[in-house]
């Protein structure tokens, strides 16, 4: 089952590469201009045959080079394909284990939460790639993430069979989360977006952009309180760990622009998969048992 899911994820990852590489800043994320036409080598413009487009395998067989002109193929292709495949495997596995489905198989425990979270992480992936390439977060992705967050809230509010719990486990109680699911997630969205808006206004847009502000609000709708607090906190820790070595080595300057979207995406993934372990390790480090 997981092998099938991984293969499906590879194919979806190949499609995500097409979207991200053909995306034109300011244009639509999904349009005929983006998805129409056969794939071609970005260097020699030669149209590619089907056997040159098999996820991962074509890259490996061709040793990372174009068969026609010999130019190097970007590592983005296999990396995005593999990450997409892992999304299709890791999320069903994680949610099935976290929610404890009484030892049911993946087919029996399959529910709407798995579909929604897979879509969320696929959007995370393409968001990170586009932000790294163009230094912007498309509004269409932020809006899609916000809508998926609202869908999660709706199903949770009706107590339908969908994952509903803090990824921080019982540690979430320390932050006094609102009991009402709508108040919880709306509070998280307002607080996270307000925090980023304050940074943007104080730095006059030099620290980060309004795309990050919108993304923070969408993450608040998705993760709720207090999980979004960990997402935001981890994003600054990860960003510091990434940027500081570049500053020390002189590869980056204080005024240089660094895309912040990928840091939020990575921190969101860490919270989703390891939120409980991270906060437990934090309290154990200070010998605080809870």
C-alpha positions in Angstrom: 0.0 0.0 0.0 2.7 2.5 1.0 4.7 1.7 -2.1 1.6 2.5 -4.3 1.2 5.8 -2.4 4.8 6.6 -2.8 4.6 6.1 -6.6 1.5 8.2 -6.8 3.4 10.9 -4.9 6.3 10.7 -7.3 3.9 11.4 -10.2 2.3 14.3 -8.4 5.7 15.7 -7.6 6.6 15.7 -11.3 3.5 17.8 -11.9 4.4 20.1 -9.1 7.8 20.7 -10.8 6.0 21.7 -13.9 3.8 24.2 -12.1 6.7 25.7 -10.1 9.1 26.0 -13.0 6.5 27.5 -15.4 5.0 29.8 -12.8 5.2 33.4 -13.8 5.2 35.8 -10.8 1.9 37.8 -10.8 0.2 35.2 -13.0 -2.1 32.4 -12.1 -0.7 29.3 -10.5 -2.8 26.9 -12.5 -3.7 28.1 -16.0 -3.4 26.7 -19.6 -0.3 28.7 -20.1 1.3 26.9 -17.1 0.2 23.3 -17.7 -0.2 23.1 -21.5 2.6 22.0 -23.8 5.0 19.2 -23.6 8.0 19.3 -21.3 11.3 20.3 -22.7 14.9 20.8 -21.8 15.3 24.4 -20.3 18.7 24.6 -22.0 18.3 23.3 -25.6 14.5 23.5 -25.7 14.3 20.0 -27.1 10.9 18.3 -26.3 11.3 15.3 -24.1 9.9 11.8 -24.7 7.9 10.0 -22.1 10.8 7.8 -21.0 12.8 11.0 -20.2 10.1 12.1 -17.8 9.8 9.1 -15.5 10.1 10.4 -11.9 13.6 9.8 -10.3 14.5 7.0 -12.7 15.0 9.1 -15.8 17.2 11.5 -13.7 19.3 8.6 -12.5 19.6 6.8 -15.8 20.6 10.0 -17.6 23.1 10.7 -14.7 21.5 14.1 -14.1 22.1 15.3 -17.7 20.0 16.1 -20.7 20.2 13.3 -23.3 20.2 15.8 -26.1 22.6 18.6 -25.1 24.3 17.1 -22.1 23.5 20.0 -19.8 23.0 19.4 -16.1 19.4 18.9 -14.9 18.4 20.8 -11.8 18.3 18.7 -8.6 14.9 20.3 -8.0 13.3 17.6 -10.1 14.2 14.5 -8.1 14.1 16.4 -4.7 10.5 17.6 -5.2 9.4 14.2 -6.6 10.9 12.4 -3.6 9.4 14.9 -1.1 6.0 14.5 -2.7 6.3 10.7 -2.5 7.2 11.0 1.2 4.2 13.2 1.8 1.9 10.5 0.4 3.5 8.0 2.7 4.4 9.8 5.9 1.1 11.7 6.5 -1.2 8.6 6.4 1.3 6.7 8.5 1.6 9.5 11.1 -2.1 10.3 11.4 -3.0 6.6 11.7 -0.5 6.1 14.5 -1.3 9.5 16.2 -5.0 9.0 16.2 -4.8 5.3 17.3 -7.3 3.7 15.0 -7.5 0.5 17.1 -4.9 -1.3 14.9 -6.9 -0.9 11.8 -5.2 -1.1 8.4 -4.4 2.0 6.4 -7.5 1.3 4.2 -9.8 1.0 7.2 -8.5 4.1 9.0 -8.5 6.2 5.8 -10.5 9.4 6.4 -10.9 12.9 5.3 -8.1 14.3 7.5 -5.5 12.3 5.5 -6.7 13.9 2.2 -6.7 17.4 3.6 -3.3 17.2 5.2 -1.8 15.7 2.1 -3.2 18.6 0.1 -1.8 21.0 2.8 1.7 19.6 2.6 1.7 19.5 -1.2 0.8 23.2 -1.1 3.6 23.7 1.4 6.0 22.0 -1.0 5.2 24.1 -4.0 5.1 27.3 -1.9 8.6 26.6 -0.7 9.9 26.0 -4.2 8.3 29.1 -5.6 9.4 31.3 -2.7 13.0 30.0 -3.1 12.9 30.7 -6.9 11.0 34.0 -6.9 11.1 35.4 -3.4 7.4 35.6 -3.1 4.5 33.6 -1.7 1.6 33.5 -4.3 -1.8 34.6 -2.9 -3.5 31.6 -4.5 -1.5 29.3 -2.3 -2.2 31.3 0.9 -5.9 31.4 0.0 -5.9 27.6 -0.7 -4.2 26.9 2.6 -6.7 29.1 4.5 -9.6 27.4 2.8 -8.3 24.0 3.8 -7.8 25.3 7.4 -11.5 26.4 7.4 -12.5 23.0 6.1 -10.6 21.3 9.0 -12.4 23.6 11.5 -15.8 22.9 10.0 -15.4 19.2 10.2 -14.0 19.4 13.7 -16.9 21.6 14.9 -19.4 18.9 13.7 -17.3 16.2 15.4 -17.0 14.3 12.1 -14.4 11.5 11.8 -11.4 13.7 11.3 -8.2 14.3 13.1 -8.7 16.8 15.9 -6.2 17.3 18.6 -3.1 19.4 19.3 0.1 18.1 18.0 1.6 19.2 21.3 -0.5 16.6 23.2 -1.3 17.4 26.8 1.3 20.2 26.8 -1.2 22.3 24.9 -3.2 22.7 28.1 -0.4 24.9 29.5 -1.3 27.6 27.0 -5.0 27.7 28.0 -6.4 27.1 24.5 -10.0 28.3 23.9 -12.5 25.5 24.2 -14.5 26.5 21.1 -12.8 25.2 17.9 -13.6 28.3 15.9 -12.3 30.7 18.6 -9.2 28.6 18.9 -8.2 28.7 15.3 -9.4 32.3 14.6 -7.4 33.4 17.7 -4.3 31.6 16.3 -4.8 33.2 12.9 -5.2 36.7 14.2 -2.3 36.4 16.7 0.2 35.0 14.2 -0.7 37.4 11.4 -0.7 40.3 13.8 2.8 39.3 14.9 4.1 39.3 11.3 2.3 42.5 10.5 4.1 44.2 13.4 7.5 43.0 12.1 6.7 44.2 8.6 5.6 47.6 9.8 8.4 48.1 12.2 11.1 47.1 9.6 9.1 48.8 6.8 9.0 45.6 4.8 12.8 44.9 5.0 12.5 41.9 7.2 9.7 40.1 5.4 6.8 40.6 3.1 3.1 40.6 3.2 3.0 37.1 1.6 4.6 35.9 4.9 1.9 37.8 6.8 -0.9 36.0 4.9 0.9 32.7 5.2 1.1 33.1 9.0 -2.7 33.7 9.1 -3.4 30.6 7.0 -1.1 28.5 9.3 -3.1 29.8 12.3 -6.3 28.5 10.7 -4.7 25.2 10.0 -2.8 24.5 13.2 -4.8 26.4 15.8 -3.6 27.6 19.2 -1.1 26.8 20.7 0.4 24.8 17.8 0.9 27.9 15.6 3.0 29.3 18.4 5.5 26.5 17.9 5.3 26.9 14.1 6.3 30.6 14.4 8.9 30.1 17.0 10.6 27.2 15.2 10.6 29.2 11.9 12.8 31.9 13.5 15.1 29.3 15.0 15.5 27.5 11.7 15.9 30.8 9.9 18.6 31.9 12.3 20.4 28.5 11.9 20.3 28.9 8.2 21.2 32.6 7.8 23.9 33.1 10.5 26.5 30.8 8.9 25.9 32.6 5.6 26.5 35.9 7.3 29.6 34.7 9.1 31.1 33.4 5.8 30.2 36.6 4.0 27.9 34.9 1.6 25.0 37.0 2.8 24.7 40.5 4.1 22.2 42.0 6.6 20.4 43.8 3.8 20.1 40.7 1.5 16.6 39.2 1.0 16.1 35.7 2.3 12.7 33.9 1.6 11.0 33.2 4.9 8.2 31.0 3.5 10.4 27.8 3.5 11.2 28.3 7.1 7.5 28.5 8.0 6.9 25.4 5.9 9.7 23.4 7.6 8.6 24.5 11.1 5.0 23.5 10.2 6.2 20.0 9.1 8.2 19.7 12.3 5.2 20.7 14.5 3.0 18.2 12.6 5.3 15.2 12.9 7.4 16.0 16.1 5.5 18.7 18.0 4.9 16.6 21.1 8.5 15.3 21.1 10.0 18.8 20.7 8.1 20.4 23.5 8.6 17.4 25.7 12.4 17.6 25.1 12.2 21.3 25.9 10.6 20.8 29.3 12.9 17.8 30.1 15.9 20.0 29.3 14.9 22.4 32.0 13.9 19.5 34.3 10.3 20.5 34.2 8.0 17.5 34.1 4.5 17.8 32.9 
